[in-house]
C-alpha cells in the first residue's frame, strides 16, 4: 500500500494552465504589462501564466470569481490557512528598490482594495535570485505598506503579483503556476521511503506543483505542517525512512525595515495522529536503523528555523499499538514543542536534541544513548516524568535552562542511571516546590552536582582515594588514614594505606559533603611522622588527594 497524500485545507484553487483556468476563475493583467500562457517556462502540466513588464508596471492576477471568495478571517472557512504561490522572476535586478516597493504579492477583495507583501527588490534580493520558489503567505499578516482601500481578508478574490520593472526586459519576466490554499499535507497509508515519497508526489510536475515539500540537493524543504495519520483513517498508517535531511524553510517579506516571516510562528511541524476509536487503525512512525538493544544509526536530521516555532507533536497517538521508533534522529532548532507520548514500546535511541525547546517524553518511552545539548528552553532540556525510562544519556552545555526539570516530588528518591552532565549552568531544576533526593547509579555512576529551585540532595556511590607519600615522594605503607564528616563527625573511612601508599573506600551518600581527612604514622620501631589533618570536600565525582607526611623531629 502506498501513501495517500492530500492537501490539508482548501486545496488547489488555480492550475495556471489557461487564462481561463481549468480550476475555475480567470487570469487578468491590470496595468501596462501583458499576460499570456507560457509553454516554455512552467512547473505544472505543460504551461503556466506569464507576464511581460519592460519598463512598465502592473498587477498580474488570478480572479477566483464572484461567490468563490476565500474567507481567511476569524471563524472563516479558510481561517488559519495559507496561500502557496509558486513564482519565477528571471529579471530580479529590474524590479524597483525597497524604498520604491520592489516586487510584491498583491491580494485583493476587489481591484481597488488590496494588501501587498514585498518579496524582492533590486537592492536586496531576500536571499532569492528569482528562480522558481513557492512563497507561502498568511493573508492576515500586515502588508509591507498600508492597505489600499478597505481590504477584506474575509473575502479574498484576487491573488497575484505586482511588478514594477525599471528597465527594458526581453520577453516574459513574471511567471505564476499552480496555486493552493491550506495548512500543509495529510499523509496516510504505508511507505518505507516516506519523505522521498512526499517529494516525488509534490514535484510530480506533469500532475501537480505543490510547494509544501521540495528537494534541492540533498535537502528536503518543507513549508507548513505534515500530518501523518488521521483520526478518521480507514486503515493503519506506517511512515518510515532514514538518513534524510529535513529543513523547514523560511518564507519572508519586507516589513518595518526587516525581512520577516510570511507565516505565523506556529505554522510548521510534524504531527502524528491515529484513529480516534478503532484500535486497528494505528500509526507507526519510524526513522533510522536500530543497533543492538539500545542504540541507533542513520537517523534523519530534522531542523527548524529562526522564524517559526516548528513543532514536533507526537502526543496525538492514542491507540495502544501505535508506535514511534527513532534511531539516531537529530533535532535542531525545534522551538515550538517536542512532545512524545506515554508508551513503553516507543523507543528513542541515539537521538540528539540541539538548540531545541524542552523535550517532553510524556511517560514511559525508552530513551537510551541520547544527547540533550544547548537547550533553547528557559526551564530545562528535558522534562522528567514519573514513568520515564531513561538511561545512558548526556546533557551538555545547557545554559539557557537547566539539563533536567523535576516537576514533581511524588516519586522521590529518583534514580539517575548513567546520566552524565557537562557544562550546564544547572544540572537539575527542581520546580516541584518540595525537596527531592536523586540517587546516582550505574557504572560509572551518574554525575549530577548542581541544582536550582527547591532543594535537591544528590547521593550515590563515589570513591575516596588518598595516597600518602613522604617528603621525598616515596609512598608510605601502613599509614592510618581516616575520613570524618564535619557535620556530625561520623566516620566514613578508617584504614591503613597499602603497599602503594593508597587508602581507598566507597562513599554512599549525598554530595557535596565537607569532611576532615586525618593521616597518622607513629608505629614503634619505624620512622615517625607528624600527624596530618585537612578539611576537604567529597564532590559528585568523589575525593582524590595526595598527602605528604613530614618526619617528626621530636620523636625519631
Secondary structure as UniProt FT lines:
FT   STRAND          3..8
FT   STRAND          11..14
FT   TURN            22..23
FT   STRAND          26..31
FT   STRAND          34..38
FT   TURN            45..46
FT   STRAND          48..52
FT   STRAND          57..63
FT   TURN            66..67
FT   TURN            74..75
FT   TURN            77..80
FT   STRAND          82..88
FT   HELIX           92..94
FT   HELIX           98..100
FT   STRAND          103..110
FT   TURN            111..112
FT   STRAND          113..121
FT   TURN            122..123
FT   TURN            126..127
FT   STRAND          133..137
FT   TURN            139..140
FT   TURN            153..154
FT   STRAND          158..165
FT   STRAND          174..182
FT   STRAND          184..191
FT   HELIX           194..202
FT   TURN            205..207
FT   STRAND          213..216
FT   TURN            217..218
FT   STRAND          219..222
FT   STRAND          225..228
FT   TURN            231..232
FT   STRAND          237..241
FT   STRAND          245..248
FT   STRAND          252..255
FT   TURN            256..257
FT   STRAND          258..261
FT   TURN            265..266
FT   STRAND          269..272
FT   TURN            279..280
FT   STRAND          283..287
FT   STRAND          289..291
FT   TURN            292..294
FT   STRAND          295..297
FT   STRAND          301..303
FT   STRAND          311..313
FT   TURN            315..316
FT   TURN            320..321
FT   STRAND          323..327
FT   STRAND          330..332
FT   STRAND          337..339
FT   TURN            344..345
FT   STRAND          347..349
FT   STRAND          352..354
FT   STRAND          359..360
FT   STRAND          366..368
FT   STRAND          371..373
FT   STRAND          380..383
FT   TURN            386..387
FT   STRAND          389..396
FT   STRAND          402..406
FT   TURN            410..411
FT   STRAND          414..422
FT   STRAND          428..430
FT   STRAND          436..441
FT   TURN            442..445
FT   STRAND          451..453
FT   STRAND          456..470
FT   TURN            471..472
FT   STRAND          480..485
FT   TURN            486..488
FT   STRAND          491..496
FT   TURN            499..500
FT   STRAND          502..511
FT   STRAND          513..520
FT   TURN            524..525
FT   STRAND          532..539
FT   TURN            540..541
FT   STRAND          542..549
FT   TURN            553..554
//
